């Protein structure tokens, strides 16, 4: 039971960290925050990067999956079927005269199809990313 619980926790933790790293790295390499507007929050996030073909880059949540879409490319899932994502929120904390800062919050829950207690695990991830100075 403890081995299964540890694997469950590791799955949620590793996917959460990976998603947060992808989002924050993309923010660091962005040029402009399209949405949400300064001082507001939204369930999706749109930025423009310095690479025109990747614009806009959009992060969102659909059917329990956090996704990225770059330009006209296909939407790519960032989480897999072993976890369910919820409560994805992007808050634009930017201030006048600054490059821009976004707070990211999301919750991942292990998919417990068996109903066994050792498969129950949920964690909320909170992070932030800032655009680099031009």
Order of alpha helices (4+ residues) and beta strands (2+ residues): alpha-beta-beta-beta-beta-beta-beta-beta-beta-beta
